[in-house]
């Protein structure tokens, strides 16, 4: 069995309100390194968060609107 890794949202600066506006993956999806996982939005910009490495999504701990 392969090792589990938790992907955390990177530090995007001094923002207090950052919303998840889009999830691009779901449980069971196979992803490649650098594949977009989600889109976050601040009051100034929207940004895609990429996967750090390839693998299979086993759990999603955020939802749109979080």
mmCIF file as gemmi writes it, N, C-alpha and C atoms, coordinates in Angstrom:
data_model
loop_
_atom_site.group_PDB
_atom_site.id
_atom_site.type_symbol
_atom_site.label_atom_id
_atom_site.label_alt_id
_atom_site.label_comp_id
_atom_site.label_asym_id
_atom_site.label_entity_id
_atom_site.label_seq_id
_atom_site.pdbx_PDB_ins_code
_atom_site.Cartn_x
_atom_site.Cartn_y
_atom_site.Cartn_z
_atom_site.occupancy
_atom_site.B_iso_or_equiv
_atom_site.pdbx_formal_charge
_atom_site.auth_seq_id
_atom_site.auth_asym_id
_atom_site.pdbx_PDB_model_num
ATOM 1 N N . UNK Axp A 1 ? 0.846 -1.183 0 1 0 ? 1 A 1
ATOM 2 C CA . UNK Axp A 1 ? 0 0 0 1 0 ? 1 A 1
ATOM 3 C C . UNK Axp A 1 ? 0.888 1.241 0 1 0 ? 1 A 1
ATOM 4 N N . UNK Axp A 2 ? 0.5 2.242 -0.747 1 0 ? 2 A 1
ATOM 5 C CA . UNK Axp A 2 ? 1.317 3.455 -0.829 1 0 ? 2 A 1
ATOM 6 C C . UNK Axp A 2 ? 1.107 4.34 0.396 1 0 ? 2 A 1
ATOM 7 N N . UNK Axp A 3 ? 2.048 5.221 0.598 1 0 ? 3 A 1
ATOM 8 C CA . UNK Axp A 3 ? 2.02 6.135 1.737 1 0 ? 3 A 1
ATOM 9 C C . UNK Axp A 3 ? 1.004 7.252 1.519 1 0 ? 3 A 1
ATOM 10 N N . UNK Axp A 4 ? 0.266 7.624 2.574 1 0 ? 4 A 1
ATOM 11 C CA . UNK Axp A 4 ? -0.683 8.731 2.523 1 0 ? 4 A 1
ATOM 12 C C . UNK Axp A 4 ? 0.063 10.031 2.737 1 0 ? 4 A 1
ATOM 13 N N . UNK Axp A 5 ? -0.326 11.056 2.024 1 0 ? 5 A 1
ATOM 14 C CA . UNK Axp A 5 ? 0.236 12.394 2.217 1 0 ? 5 A 1
ATOM 15 C C . UNK Axp A 5 ? -0.914 13.385 2.286 1 0 ? 5 A 1
ATOM 16 N N . UNK Axp A 6 ? -0.817 14.301 3.205 1 0 ? 6 A 1
ATOM 17 C CA . UNK Axp A 6 ? -1.823 15.346 3.314 1 0 ? 6 A 1
ATOM 18 C C . UNK Axp A 6 ? -1.325 16.58 2.575 1 0 ? 6 A 1
ATOM 19 N N . UNK Axp A 7 ? -2.152 17.116 1.706 1 0 ? 7 A 1
ATOM 20 C CA . UNK Axp A 7 ? -1.808 18.327 0.975 1 0 ? 7 A 1
ATOM 21 C C . UNK Axp A 7 ? -2.438 19.496 1.709 1 0 ? 7 A 1
ATOM 22 N N . UNK Axp A 8 ? -1.623 20.444 2.108 1 0 ? 8 A 1
ATOM 23 C CA . UNK Axp A 8 ? -2.119 21.619 2.816 1 0 ? 8 A 1
ATOM 24 C C . UNK Axp A 8 ? -2.069 22.824 1.891 1 0 ? 8 A 1
ATOM 25 N N . UNK Axp A 9 ? -2.981 23.728 2.096 1 0 ? 9 A 1
ATOM 26 C CA . UNK Axp A 9 ? -2.997 24.961 1.311 1 0 ? 9 A 1
ATOM 27 C C . UNK Axp A 9 ? -1.749 25.76 1.664 1 0 ? 9 A 1
ATOM 28 N N . UNK Axp A 10 ? -0.999 26.188 0.662 1 0 ? 10 A 1
ATOM 29 C CA . UNK Axp A 10 ? 0.22 26.956 0.937 1 0 ? 10 A 1
ATOM 30 C C . UNK Axp A 10 ? -0.095 28.326 1.534 1 0 ? 10 A 1
ATOM 31 N N . UNK Axp A 11 ? 0.887 28.905 2.179 1 0 ? 11 A 1
ATOM 32 C CA . UNK Axp A 11 ? 0.744 30.251 2.732 1 0 ? 11 A 1
ATOM 33 C C . UNK Axp A 11 ? 0.605 31.227 1.568 1 0 ? 11 A 1
ATOM 34 N N . UNK Axp A 12 ? -0.506 31.941 1.539 1 0 ? 12 A 1
ATOM 35 C CA . UNK Axp A 12 ? -0.736 32.873 0.428 1 0 ? 12 A 1
ATOM 36 C C . UNK Axp A 12 ? -0.678 34.322 0.886 1 0 ? 12 A 1
ATOM 37 N N . UNK Axp A 13 ? -0.062 34.538 2.026 1 0 ? 13 A 1
ATOM 38 C CA . UNK Axp A 13 ? 0.112 35.903 2.499 1 0 ? 13 A 1
ATOM 39 C C . UNK Axp A 13 ? -0.79 36.222 3.669 1 0 ? 13 A 1
ATOM 40 N N . UNK Axp A 14 ? -0.926 37.493 3.928 1 0 ? 14 A 1
ATOM 41 C CA . UNK Axp A 14 ? -1.657 37.97 5.094 1 0 ? 14 A 1
ATOM 42 C C . UNK Axp A 14 ? -3.12 38.232 4.755 1 0 ? 14 A 1
ATOM 43 N N . UNK Axp A 15 ? -3.845 37.165 4.433 1 0 ? 15 A 1
ATOM 44 C CA . UNK Axp A 15 ? -5.259 37.283 4.107 1 0 ? 15 A 1
ATOM 45 C C . UNK Axp A 15 ? -6.084 36.609 5.192 1 0 ? 15 A 1
ATOM 46 N N . UNK Axp A 16 ? -7.141 37.265 5.632 1 0 ? 16 A 1
ATOM 47 C CA . UNK Axp A 16 ? -8.005 36.719 6.676 1 0 ? 16 A 1
ATOM 48 C C . UNK Axp A 16 ? -9.185 35.939 6.083 1 0 ? 16 A 1
ATOM 49 N N . UNK Axp A 17 ? -9.709 36.395 4.973 1 0 ? 17 A 1
ATOM 50 C CA . UNK Axp A 17 ? -10.863 35.749 4.356 1 0 ? 17 A 1
ATOM 51 C C . UNK Axp A 17 ? -10.478 35.179 3.002 1 0 ? 17 A 1
ATOM 52 N N . UNK Axp A 18 ? -10.287 33.871 2.974 1 0 ? 18 A 1
ATOM 53 C CA . UNK Axp A 18 ? -9.969 33.167 1.735 1 0 ? 18 A 1
ATOM 54 C C . UNK Axp A 18 ? -11.024 32.089 1.565 1 0 ? 18 A 1
ATOM 55 N N . UNK Axp A 19 ? -11.765 32.148 0.473 1 0 ? 19 A 1
ATOM 56 C CA . UNK Axp A 19 ? -12.85 31.201 0.226 1 0 ? 19 A 1
ATOM 57 C C . UNK Axp A 19 ? -12.451 30.163 -0.805 1 0 ? 19 A 1
ATOM 58 N N . UNK Axp A 20 ? -12.92 28.936 -0.612 1 0 ? 20 A 1
ATOM 59 C CA . UNK Axp A 20 ? -12.811 27.896 -1.628 1 0 ? 20 A 1
ATOM 60 C C . UNK Axp A 20 ? -13.976 28.13 -2.576 1 0 ? 20 A 1
ATOM 61 N N . UNK Axp A 21 ? -13.668 28.468 -3.83 1 0 ? 21 A 1
ATOM 62 C CA . UNK Axp A 21 ? -14.754 28.752 -4.774 1 0 ? 21 A 1
ATOM 63 C C . UNK Axp A 21 ? -14.953 27.629 -5.789 1 0 ? 21 A 1
ATOM 64 N N . UNK Axp A 22 ? -13.989 26.702 -5.877 1 0 ? 22 A 1
ATOM 65 C CA . UNK Axp A 22 ? -14.124 25.586 -6.811 1 0 ? 22 A 1
ATOM 66 C C . UNK Axp A 22 ? -13.249 24.433 -6.354 1 0 ? 22 A 1
ATOM 67 N N . UNK Axp A 23 ? -13.798 23.226 -6.361 1 0 ? 23 A 1
ATOM 68 C CA . UNK Axp A 23 ? -13.018 22.002 -6.145 1 0 ? 23 A 1
ATOM 69 C C . UNK Axp A 23 ? -12.936 21.282 -7.479 1 0 ? 23 A 1
ATOM 70 N N . UNK Axp A 24 ? -11.741 20.918 -7.87 1 0 ? 24 A 1
ATOM 71 C CA . UNK Axp A 24 ? -11.541 20.29 -9.172 1 0 ? 24 A 1
ATOM 72 C C . UNK Axp A 24 ? -11.267 18.8 -9.065 1 0 ? 24 A 1
ATOM 73 N N . UNK Axp A 25 ? -11.282 18.262 -7.854 1 0 ? 25 A 1
ATOM 74 C CA . UNK Axp A 25 ? -11.032 16.838 -7.633 1 0 ? 25 A 1
ATOM 75 C C . UNK Axp A 25 ? -12.065 16.276 -6.672 1 0 ? 25 A 1
ATOM 76 N N . UNK Axp A 26 ? -12.196 14.977 -6.706 1 0 ? 26 A 1
ATOM 77 C CA . UNK Axp A 26 ? -13.068 14.278 -5.778 1 0 ? 26 A 1
ATOM 78 C C . UNK Axp A 26 ? -12.403 12.985 -5.341 1 0 ? 26 A 1
ATOM 79 N N . UNK Axp A 27 ? -12.97 12.348 -4.353 1 0 ? 27 A 1
ATOM 80 C CA . UNK Axp A 27 ? -12.42 11.097 -3.841 1 0 ? 27 A 1
ATOM 81 C C . UNK Axp A 27 ? -12.349 10.064 -4.966 1 0 ? 27 A 1
ATOM 82 N N . UNK Axp A 28 ? -11.204 9.427 -5.079 1 0 ? 28 A 1
ATOM 83 C CA . UNK Axp A 28 ? -10.979 8.407 -6.103 1 0 ? 28 A 1
ATOM 84 C C . UNK Axp A 28 ? -10.322 8.924 -7.369 1 0 ? 28 A 1
ATOM 85 N N . UNK Axp A 29 ? -10.266 10.243 -7.531 1 0 ? 29 A 1
ATOM 86 C CA . UNK Axp A 29 ? -9.63 10.808 -8.733 1 0 ? 29 A 1
ATOM 87 C C . UNK Axp A 29 ? -8.134 10.554 -8.714 1 0 ? 29 A 1
ATOM 88 N N . UNK Axp A 30 ? -7.594 10.173 -9.857 1 0 ? 30 A 1
ATOM 89 C CA . UNK Axp A 30 ? -6.145 10.035 -10.039 1 0 ? 30 A 1
ATOM 90 C C . UNK Axp A 30 ? -5.653 11.368 -10.591 1 0 ? 30 A 1
ATOM 91 N N . UNK Axp A 31 ? -4.622 11.922 -9.96 1 0 ? 31 A 1
ATOM 92 C CA . UNK Axp A 31 ? -4.111 13.223 -10.378 1 0 ? 31 A 1
ATOM 93 C C . UNK Axp A 31 ? -2.633 13.145 -10.726 1 0 ? 31 A 1
ATOM 94 N N . UNK Axp A 32 ? -2.203 14.064 -11.564 1 0 ? 32 A 1
ATOM 95 C CA . UNK Axp A 32 ? -0.786 14.203 -11.913 1 0 ? 32 A 1
ATOM 96 C C . UNK Axp A 32 ? -0.2 15.344 -11.091 1 0 ? 32 A 1
ATOM 97 N N . UNK Axp A 33 ? 1.102 15.35 -10.943 1 0 ? 33 A 1
ATOM 98 C CA . UNK Axp A 33 ? 1.769 16.469 -10.271 1 0 ? 33 A 1
ATOM 99 C C . UNK Axp A 33 ? 1.43 17.753 -11.016 1 0 ? 33 A 1
ATOM 100 N N . UNK Axp A 34 ? 1.197 18.806 -10.273 1 0 ? 34 A 1
ATOM 101 C CA . UNK Axp A 34 ? 0.853 20.129 -10.792 1 0 ? 34 A 1
ATOM 102 C C . UNK Axp A 34 ? -0.581 20.238 -11.319 1 0 ? 34 A 1
ATOM 103 N N . UNK Axp A 35 ? -1.397 19.179 -11.189 1 0 ? 35 A 1
ATOM 104 C CA . UNK Axp A 35 ? -2.809 19.273 -11.564 1 0 ? 35 A 1
ATOM 105 C C . UNK Axp A 35 ? -3.508 20.237 -10.61 1 0 ? 35 A 1
ATOM 106 N N . UNK Axp A 36 ? -4.436 21.045 -11.096 1 0 ? 36 A 1
ATOM 107 C CA . UNK Axp A 36 ? -5.155 21.938 -10.189 1 0 ? 36 A 1
ATOM 108 C C . UNK Axp A 36 ? -6.094 21.145 -9.283 1 0 ? 36 A 1
ATOM 109 N N . UNK Axp A 37 ? -6.08 21.473 -7.995 1 0 ? 37 A 1
ATOM 110 C CA . UNK Axp A 37 ? -6.925 20.796 -7.013 1 0 ? 37 A 1
ATOM 111 C C . UNK Axp A 37 ? -8.149 21.625 -6.653 1 0 ? 37 A 1
ATOM 112 N N . UNK Axp A 38 ? -7.935 22.936 -6.48 1 0 ? 38 A 1
ATOM 113 C CA . UNK Axp A 38 ? -9.02 23.824 -6.083 1 0 ? 38 A 1
ATOM 114 C C . UNK Axp A 38 ? -8.674 25.25 -6.481 1 0 ? 38 A 1
ATOM 115 N N . UNK Axp A 39 ? -9.689 26.104 -6.444 1 0 ? 39 A 1
ATOM 116 C CA . UNK Axp A 39 ? -9.486 27.525 -6.662 1 0 ? 39 A 1
ATOM 117 C C . UNK Axp A 39 ? -9.882 28.257 -5.384 1 0 ? 39 A 1
ATOM 118 N N . UNK Axp A 40 ? -8.993 29.133 -4.935 1 0 ? 40 A 1
ATOM 119 C CA . UNK Axp A 40 ? -9.24 29.963 -3.764 1 0 ? 40 A 1
ATOM 120 C C . UNK Axp A 40 ? -9.435 31.4 -4.224 1 0 ? 40 A 1
ATOM 121 N N . UNK Axp A 41 ? -10.217 32.158 -3.455 1 0 ? 41 A 1
ATOM 122 C CA . UNK Axp A 41 ? -10.457 33.549 -3.812 1 0 ? 41 A 1
ATOM 123 C C . UNK Axp A 41 ? -10.318 34.429 -2.576 1 0 ? 41 A 1
ATOM 124 N N . UNK Axp A 42 ? -9.575 35.521 -2.745 1 0 ? 42 A 1
ATOM 125 C CA . UNK Axp A 42 ? -9.472 36.55 -1.713 1 0 ? 42 A 1
ATOM 126 C C . UNK Axp A 42 ? -10.224 37.773 -2.242 1 0 ? 42 A 1
ATOM 127 N N . UNK Axp A 43 ? -10.178 38.855 -1.499 1 0 ? 43 A 1
ATOM 128 C CA . UNK Axp A 43 ? -10.831 40.061 -2.003 1 0 ? 43 A 1
ATOM 129 C C . UNK Axp A 43 ? -10.065 40.688 -3.162 1 0 ? 43 A 1
ATOM 130 N N . UNK Axp A 44 ? -8.856 40.205 -3.423 1 0 ? 44 A 1
ATOM 131 C CA . UNK Axp A 44 ? -8.039 40.789 -4.485 1 0 ? 44 A 1
ATOM 132 C C . UNK Axp A 44 ? -7.789 39.873 -5.68 1 0 ? 44 A 1
ATOM 133 N N . UNK Axp A 45 ? -7.844 38.55 -5.496 1 0 ? 45 A 1
ATOM 134 C CA . UNK Axp A 45 ? -7.482 37.649 -6.585 1 0 ? 45 A 1
ATOM 135 C C . UNK Axp A 45 ? -8.044 36.251 -6.363 1 0 ? 45 A 1
ATOM 136 N N . UNK Axp A 46 ? -8.102 35.484 -7.444 1 0 ? 46 A 1
ATOM 137 C CA . UNK Axp A 46 ? -8.424 34.058 -7.393 1 0 ? 46 A 1
ATOM 138 C C . UNK Axp A 46 ? -7.175 33.306 -7.818 1 0 ? 46 A 1
ATOM 139 N N . UNK Axp A 47 ? -6.923 32.155 -7.182 1 0 ? 47 A 1
ATOM 140 C CA . UNK Axp A 47 ? -5.733 31.378 -7.534 1 0 ? 47 A 1
ATOM 141 C C . UNK Axp A 47 ? -6.014 29.898 -7.444 1 0 ? 47 A 1
ATOM 142 N N . UNK Axp A 48 ? -5.441 29.142 -8.392 1 0 ? 48 A 1
ATOM 143 C CA . UNK Axp A 48 ? -5.543 27.693 -8.371 1 0 ? 48 A 1
ATOM 144 C C . UNK Axp A 48 ? -4.439 27.137 -7.489 1 0 ? 48 A 1
ATOM 145 N N . UNK Axp A 49 ? -4.765 26.092 -6.738 1 0 ? 49 A 1
ATOM 146 C CA . UNK Axp A 49 ? -3.793 25.401 -5.899 1 0 ? 49 A 1
ATOM 147 C C . UNK Axp A 49 ? -3.466 24.081 -6.59 1 0 ? 49 A 1
ATOM 148 N N . UNK Axp A 50 ? -2.2 23.868 -6.981 1 0 ? 50 A 1
ATOM 149 C CA . UNK Axp A 50 ? -1.833 22.643 -7.692 1 0 ? 50 A 1
ATOM 150 C C . UNK Axp A 50 ? -1.417 21.523 -6.733 1 0 ? 50 A 1
ATOM 151 N N . UNK Axp A 51 ? -1.468 20.307 -7.241 1 0 ? 51 A 1
ATOM 152 C CA . UNK Axp A 51 ? -0.986 19.142 -6.497 1 0 ? 51 A 1
ATOM 153 C C . UNK Axp A 51 ? 0.531 19.167 -6.458 1 0 ? 51 A 1
ATOM 154 N N . UNK Axp A 52 ? 1.089 18.813 -5.327 1 0 ? 52 A 1
ATOM 155 C CA . UNK Axp A 52 ? 2.541 18.77 -5.188 1 0 ? 52 A 1
ATOM 156 C C . UNK Axp A 52 ? 3.138 17.543 -5.874 1 0 ? 52 A 1
ATOM 157 N N . UNK Axp A 53 ? 2.336 16.476 -5.981 1 0 ? 53 A 1
ATOM 158 C CA . UNK Axp A 53 ? 2.814 15.246 -6.605 1 0 ? 53 A 1
ATOM 159 C C . UNK Axp A 53 ? 1.627 14.46 -7.139 1 0 ? 53 A 1
ATOM 160 N N . UNK Axp A 54 ? 1.909 13.442 -7.918 1 0 ? 54 A 1
ATOM 161 C CA . UNK Axp A 54 ? 0.863 12.59 -8.48 1 0 ? 54 A 1
ATOM 162 C C . UNK Axp A 54 ? 0.333 11.641 -7.415 1 0 ? 54 A 1
ATOM 163 N N . UNK Axp A 55 ? -0.901 11.176 -7.612 1 0 ? 55 A 1
ATOM 164 C CA . UNK Axp A 55 ? -1.466 10.213 -6.678 1 0 ? 55 A 1
ATOM 165 C C . UNK Axp A 55 ? -2.958 10.057 -6.882 1 0 ? 55 A 1
ATOM 166 N N . UNK Axp A 56 ? -3.611 9.497 -5.876 1 0 ? 56 A 1
ATOM 167 C CA . UNK Axp A 56 ? -5.055 9.278 -5.89 1 0 ? 56 A 1
ATOM 168 C C . UNK Axp A 56 ? -5.651 10.018 -4.696 1 0 ? 56 A 1
ATOM 169 N N . UNK Axp A 57 ? -6.722 10.75 -4.928 1 0 ? 57 A 1
ATOM 170 C CA . UNK Axp A 57 ? -7.393 11.486 -3.861 1 0 ? 57 A 1
ATOM 171 C C . UNK Axp A 57 ? -8.172 10.496 -2.998 1 0 ? 57 A 1
ATOM 172 N N . UNK Axp A 58 ? -7.846 10.427 -1.716 1 0 ? 58 A 1
ATOM 173 C CA . UNK Axp A 58 ? -8.509 9.502 -0.782 1 0 ? 58 A 1
ATOM 174 C C . UNK Axp A 58 ? -9.54 10.198 0.096 1 0 ? 58 A 1
ATOM 175 N N . UNK Axp A 59 ? -9.364 11.51 0.302 1 0 ? 59 A 1
ATOM 176 C CA . UNK Axp A 59 ? -10.274 12.256 1.166 1 0 ? 59 A 1
ATOM 177 C C . UNK Axp A 59 ? -10.17 13.734 0.801 1 0 ? 59 A 1
ATOM 178 N N . UNK Axp A 60 ? -11.28 14.434 0.863 1 0 ? 60 A 1
ATOM 179 C CA . UNK Axp A 60 ? -11.298 15.879 0.639 1 0 ? 60 A 1
ATOM 180 C C . UNK Axp A 60 ? -11.861 16.497 1.911 1 0 ? 60 A 1
ATOM 181 N N . UNK Axp A 61 ? -11.078 17.369 2.554 1 0 ? 61 A 1
ATOM 182 C CA . UNK Axp A 61 ? -11.462 17.931 3.847 1 0 ? 61 A 1
ATOM 183 C C . UNK Axp A 61 ? -12.004 19.355 3.755 1 0 ? 61 A 1
ATOM 184 N N . UNK Axp A 62 ? -12.183 19.876 2.56 1 0 ? 62 A 1
ATOM 185 C CA . UNK Axp A 62 ? -12.76 21.203 2.366 1 0 ? 62 A 1
ATOM 186 C C . UNK Axp A 62 ? -13.944 21.088 1.413 1 0 ? 62 A 1
ATOM 187 N N . UNK Axp A 63 ? -14.754 22.123 1.406 1 0 ? 63 A 1
ATOM 188 C CA . UNK Axp A 63 ? -15.902 22.181 0.505 1 0 ? 63 A 1
ATOM 189 C C . UNK Axp A 63 ? -15.989 23.586 -0.082 1 0 ? 63 A 1
ATOM 190 N N . UNK Axp A 64 ? -16.694 23.708 -1.188 1 0 ? 64 A 1
ATOM 191 C CA . UNK Axp A 64 ? -16.911 25.031 -1.765 1 0 ? 64 A 1
ATOM 192 C C . UNK Axp A 64 ? -17.607 25.884 -0.708 1 0 ? 64 A 1
ATOM 193 N N . UNK Axp A 65 ? -17.087 27.078 -0.51 1 0 ? 65 A 1
ATOM 194 C CA . UNK Axp A 65 ? -17.625 27.997 0.469 1 0 ? 65 A 1
ATOM 195 C C . UNK Axp A 65 ? -16.84 28.044 1.781 1 0 ? 65 A 1
ATOM 196 N N . UNK Axp A 66 ? -15.996 27.045 2.003 1 0 ? 66 A 1
ATOM 197 C CA . UNK Axp A 66 ? -15.149 27.05 3.212 1 0 ? 66 A 1
ATOM 198 C C . UNK Axp A 66 ? -14.159 28.187 3.161 1 0 ? 66 A 1
